[in-house]
Amino acid sequence: CKETLDHISTITSPLSVLCCAGKSRTGKSFLLNRLADIAPGDGFGVGSTVQACTHGLWVHSDPIPSEDGSTVTLLVDTEGMDATDAEGDHDLEVMTLALLLCSRFLFNSVGHVDESAIQTLGVLTRLSEDMVPSSNSSGTHEGRSAPHLVWVLRDFALQMVDKQGKEMEKEDYL
């Protein structure tokens, strides 16, 4: 989108890009709006129907300044994975583009950890690892590094106990 590129080109501060991805209709847009303290109706579209609000990648027009003002963060919302109208490799293409663009990647999942979330996380991890260049002869990496991957596990309401009923740590569960 030329309009978006023109807008981004006006940003003069060092730029960080934060993308949020996850299954369709799980609150990615709402989460980004809350993280950026954006007033309802001013940020990414949020709806209460089964129809998706985001298609492809959407960039919020106002970068978020860091606390010290030295950098700004551009928020990018992604179309949800596993949408009923998605075809072929569309989800993989959207996720790959998001990973290529961002320096921080939020993987939003809702409820308990299931096989689907683990598989998606595995795909995201492999994709991001493939983006890291090989070490040069001195053992250092030059150029792009993999984005920081953050797993946001929301609406988790199950008790954290093992098979014997003993309380578990979050790390043990994950």
BELJO-V311563 format. One record per pair of residues at least 12 apart in sequence whose ideal C-beta (glycine too) atoms are under 7 Angstrom apart, sorted by the first residue. I is the first residue (numbers start at 1). GAP is how many residues later the second one is. If there is no record, write none. Layout:
# BELJO-V311563
{{I GAP} {I GAP}}
This chain:
# BELJO-V311563
{{4 55} {7 54} {11 52} {11 61} {13 58} {13 59} {14 56} {14 57} {15 56} {15 57} {15 59} {16 55} {16 57} {16 87} {16 88} {17 57} {17 59} {17 84} {17 85} {17 86} {18 55} {18 57} {18 58} {18 84} {18 86} {18 88} {19 57} {19 59} {19 79} {19 82} {19 83} {19 86} {19 87} {20 12} {20 57} {20 58} {20 86} {20 88} {21 57} {21 60} {21 74} {21 77} {21 86} {21 87} {22 58} {22 59} {22 85} {22 86} {22 87} {23 57} {23 58} {23 59} {24 28} {24 56} {24 57} {24 58} {24 59} {25 25} {25 27} {25 55} {26 54} {26 82} {26 84} {27 81} {27 83} {27 127} {28 49} {28 50} {28 52} {28 80} {29 15} {29 16} {29 17} {29 24} {29 25} {29 48} {30 16} {31 77} {31 121} {32 12} {32 43} {32 45} {33 13} {36 28} {36 39} {43 17} {44 14} {44 16} {44 33} {52 27} {52 28} {52 31} {54 23} {54 24} {54 25} {55 24} {56 23} {56 38} {57 19} {57 21} {57 37} {57 40} {57 41} {58 18} {58 19} {59 15} {59 17} {60 15} {76 22} {76 25} {76 26} {78 16} {78 20} {79 15} {81 39} {95 29} {95 32} {96 31} {99 28} {99 29} {99 32} {99 48} {100 31} {102 45} {103 44} {103 45} {104 43} {104 44} {104 46} {105 42} {105 43} {105 44} {105 45} {106 44} {106 46} {107 14} {107 17} {107 42} {107 44} {107 45} {108 44} {108 46} {109 44} {110 44} {110 45} {111 44} {111 45} {112 44} {112 46} {113 40} {121 30} {124 25} {125 24} {128 18} {128 19} {128 21} {129 17} {131 13} {131 15} {132 13} {132 14} {160 13}}
